[in-house]
């Protein structure tokens, strides 16, 4: 199974500079489904709303529809593209603290980044997808995934 962090999921469901890369990576890897935790759902929906807020505040044009993004997420949950999974939250905190202790000073990955990695490990993801360089570095260094994909926007 694949764990995609919120930076990747946002690019998959809303339109940004990484969307083409997200679609290409998604279409090139037949492993399914993508793991989808309650935290990812909340963070993704909040990120979509926040991006819309920031674009509107800056006077920009919103390149995606919030409603369509949420509808596609819900449809992918129903069809099995996304599969609900819930890690043991206490164990996730313990593992995230351990990973942070080992690697935050050297990678610069943030707390939420570490949380995503811990969740992916506990949910036994084979692959980890992100567009966050520090998070990808941390995930790679742990050696817990068959592959870590991080392809920043060109």
Residue pairs with C-beta under 8 A, 6 or more apart in sequence:
1 31
1 32
1 33
1 34
1 35
1 83
1 123
1 124
1 125
1 126
1 127
2 29
2 31
2 32
2 33
2 34
2 35
2 125
2 126
2 127
2 128
2 129
3 34
3 35
3 116
3 119
3 120
3 123
3 125
3 127
3 128
3 129
4 12
4 34
4 35
4 128
4 129
4 130
5 40
5 113
5 116
5 128
5 129
5 130
5 132
5 135
6 40
6 43
6 44
6 47
6 112
6 116
7 18
7 130
7 131
7 132
7 135
8 18
8 22
8 25
8 129
8 130
8 131
8 149
9 34
9 40
9 44
10 16
10 44
10 47
10 48
10 51
11 18
11 19
11 21
11 22
11 131
12 19
12 22
12 23
12 26
13 44
13 48
13 64
13 69
13 72
13 73
14 48
14 51
14 63
14 64
14 69
15 63
15 64
16 51
16 63
16 153
17 153
18 131
18 151
18 152
18 153
21 131
21 151
21 153
21 154
22 131
25 129
25 149
25 151
29 127
31 126
31 127
32 80
32 81
33 80
33 81
33 82
33 83
34 81
34 82
34 83
35 82
35 83
35 85
35 119
35 120
35 123
35 125
36 77
36 82
36 83
36 84
36 85
37 84
37 85
37 86
37 87
37 119
37 123
38 84
38 86
39 115
39 119
40 116
41 73
43 112
44 73
45 70
45 73
48 64
48 66
48 69
48 70
49 66
52 62
52 66
55 61
55 62
55 63
56 62
73 82
76 82
77 83
77 84
85 123
87 118
87 119
87 122
87 123
88 122
91 122
92 115
92 118
92 119
92 122
93 118
95 118
95 121
95 122
96 111
96 114
96 115
96 117
96 118
99 114
99 117
99 118
99 138
99 142
100 109
100 111
100 114
102 142
103 109
103 138
103 141
103 142
104 114
104 138
106 141
107 134
107 135
107 137
107 138
107 141
108 134
109 117
109 132
109 134
109 135
109 137
109 138
110 134
110 135
113 130
113 132
113 134
113 135
113 138
114 138
116 130
116 135
117 128
117 135
117 138
117 139
117 142
120 128
120 139
120 144
120 145
121 142
121 144
125 145
126 145
126 146
126 147
127 145
127 146
127 147
127 148
127 149
128 136
128 139
128 145
128 147
128 148
128 149
129 148
129 149
129 150
130 136
130 139
130 148
130 149
130 150
131 150
131 151
131 152
131 153
132 150
133 150
133 152
135 150
136 148
136 149
136 150
139 145
139 148
140 148
